[in-house]
């Protein structure tokens, strides 16, 4: 029998495997192939090694593709993400992000990662995920565009960090937003309480519970902001309170966090009803020097909106005979009251912690008064040639005394349409009375 031929870089590693030896990226690599080391298989392994060397020379060798189960693949692959599963990366990414996220935000990320992303993509390699894969998956979701956007925003942020760390060649979600056709949106869930309902609710409460709800109605603070308030935030001289913290359900163990947005950190004017509630609350918690509003049952800071809703709010509405709405409607009630009374929308936006009044206009626009009846009058006066004859008809209204006023000037009394009205401001008191009496038919 002839001697078995030797092949460079190939040897029998065991009775069931063959080892291939080669250099890649200045590192010696030994990888095993599950083949019985027969002469024929050793020849095949040598041919495989030769193909590897050729690919290395041409710069096309991909370690993770050639040896997907190798422990060396994550270190030596051309694109590290090819050897990194989505599950492994997302779990590590959440751990790295944890110190920089609020508890509520982190909780939302964890729900998205564990509830959506890992179940769908966890078994795939990070670098294998393409936009078409995500687009196809998103189209199957039954959630609305807003919920889908929240899910994808987490995935987008994770991909972006992987791209910056050179684990993937590009972010498949960069510059792309998924939207599906949706029926017309229903109006925002804004259902404020009337003045009568507010009175009934407050009458059904007493002590600290009444103080909390009255303060909520007249400041428009979010529930998480209300329960995070401390006595040191109150400016008694300027009758204002500084909102700088929030306590969400997710942050119960860690304590109050910064506000929801940068604009959320603000100074809120204390209107008389809010100031009254605050002064009454002093008797309950002022000497403690910490939280303003306490759970009457525990005499400790409220743990979130759920305890308020279950142990205080629901019972009060039932006792008051008021249709149930969740406590956040106190915020909507404040906004609707301020705007209905004609307060400046920008001021209302600032009080409520919005950076501009776009949200106020979109959500609460129906509570804004109609345009001033005088609006546009200045332009008419200046540019319209026919202003002399119709100016009064467009801008006038009956005064409480039964007369007519136009831009603050008393006109002759008449209720007959088509009668030209003349301003009396230029007349003396005596002559003005004569004109008024003439208009009323008392002077001929």
Buried (B, 14 or more C-beta within 10 A) or exposed (E): EEEEEEBEBBBBBEEEBBBBEBEBEEEEBEBBBEBEBEEEBBEBBBEBBBEBBEBBEEEEBBBBBBBEEBEBBBEBBBBBBBBBBBBBBBBEBBEEBEEEBBBBBBBBBBEBBBEBBBEBBBEEBBBBBEBEBBEEBBEEBEEEBEEBBBBBBBBBBBBBBBBEEEBBEEBBBEEEEBEEEEEEEEEEEBEBBEEEBBEBBBEBBEEBBBBBBBBBBBBBBBBBBBBBBBBEBBEEEEBBBBBBBBBBBBBBEEEBBEBBEEBBBBBBBBBEBBBBBBEBBEEBBBEBEEBBBBBBEEEEBBBBBEBBBEBBBBEBBEEBEBEEBEBBBBBBBBBBBBBBEEBEBEEBBBBBBBEEBEBBEEBBEEBBEEEEEEEEBEEBEEEEEEBEEEBBEBBBEEEEEEBBBBBEBBBBBBEEEEEEBBBBEEBEEEEBEBBBEEBEEEEE
